[in-house]
Amino acid sequence: MAEEIKKTEEQKPAKAEKKKEKKPGFFAKAKKFLKELKSEISKIVWPTPKQVLNNTLVVIAVVILSGIFIGLVDALFKFLAGLIV
């Protein structure tokens, strides 16, 4: 029984020390966030202007081809609906 009391008394200072440790404040967190953000942004590999132009042209071509395909399917369904009605 006496041993249990000694153990609990020994644990109390450890808990008190934990409470004394302060959590980082708002500005410390913001500073850490901005430092990590800068580090991550420096890792980004930006595309060259030639790659951007190429990708833009690919997207425009796919949009145009998709529009043509959807228009043809719509015309086909319109034609088939006209035959049925």
C-alpha positions as CSV (number, residue, x, y, z in Angstrom):
1,M,0.0,0.0,0.0
2,A,2.8,2.4,0.9
3,E,4.5,1.5,-2.4
4,E,1.4,2.6,-4.3
5,I,1.3,5.9,-2.6
6,K,5.0,6.5,-3.4
7,K,4.4,5.7,-7.0
8,T,1.6,8.1,-7.3
9,E,3.6,10.9,-5.6
10,E,6.4,10.2,-8.1
11,Q,4.0,10.5,-11.1
12,K,2.6,13.8,-10.0
13,P,5.7,15.9,-10.8
14,A,5.8,14.3,-14.2
15,K,2.2,15.4,-14.9
16,A,2.9,18.9,-13.6
17,E,5.9,19.2,-16.0
18,K,3.7,18.3,-18.9
19,K,1.2,21.0,-17.9
20,K,4.1,23.6,-17.8
21,E,5.0,22.9,-21.4
22,K,3.2,25.5,-23.4
23,K,1.6,24.6,-26.7
24,P,2.8,26.8,-29.6
25,G,0.7,29.9,-30.1
26,F,-1.1,31.2,-33.1
27,F,1.9,33.1,-34.5
28,A,4.3,30.3,-33.9
29,K,2.0,27.9,-35.8
30,A,1.6,30.5,-38.6
31,K,5.3,30.9,-38.9
32,K,5.8,27.1,-39.0
33,F,3.1,26.8,-41.6
34,L,4.6,29.5,-43.9
35,K,8.1,28.0,-43.5
36,E,6.8,24.6,-44.6
37,L,4.8,26.2,-47.4
38,K,7.9,27.9,-48.8
39,S,9.7,24.5,-48.6
40,E,7.0,22.7,-50.5
41,I,6.6,25.4,-53.1
42,S,10.3,25.2,-53.9
43,K,9.8,21.5,-54.7
44,I,7.3,22.2,-57.5
45,V,8.5,21.6,-61.0
46,W,6.7,24.2,-63.2
47,P,6.0,23.3,-66.8
48,T,7.8,25.1,-69.6
49,P,5.8,27.5,-71.8
50,K,6.1,24.9,-74.6
51,Q,4.5,22.2,-72.4
52,V,1.7,24.6,-71.4
53,L,0.9,25.4,-75.1
54,N,1.0,21.7,-76.0
55,N,-1.4,20.7,-73.2
56,T,-3.7,23.6,-74.0
57,L,-3.9,22.5,-77.6
58,V,-4.7,18.9,-76.6
59,V,-7.5,20.1,-74.3
60,I,-9.0,22.3,-77.0
61,A,-8.8,19.4,-79.5
62,V,-10.5,17.0,-77.1
63,V,-13.3,19.4,-76.3
64,I,-14.0,20.0,-80.0
65,L,-13.9,16.3,-80.8
66,S,-16.2,15.6,-77.9
67,G,-18.6,18.2,-79.1
68,I,-18.7,16.8,-82.6
69,F,-19.3,13.3,-81.2
70,I,-22.1,14.4,-79.0
71,G,-23.7,16.4,-81.8
72,L,-23.5,13.3,-84.1
73,V,-25.1,11.1,-81.5
74,D,-27.8,13.6,-80.9
75,A,-28.5,13.9,-84.7
76,L,-28.7,10.1,-84.9
77,F,-31.1,9.8,-82.0
78,K,-33.2,12.7,-83.5
79,F,-33.3,10.9,-86.8
80,L,-34.3,7.5,-85.2
81,A,-36.9,9.2,-83.1
82,G,-38.3,10.8,-86.3
83,L,-38.6,7.3,-87.9
84,I,-40.5,6.0,-84.9
85,V,-42.9,8.8,-84.5
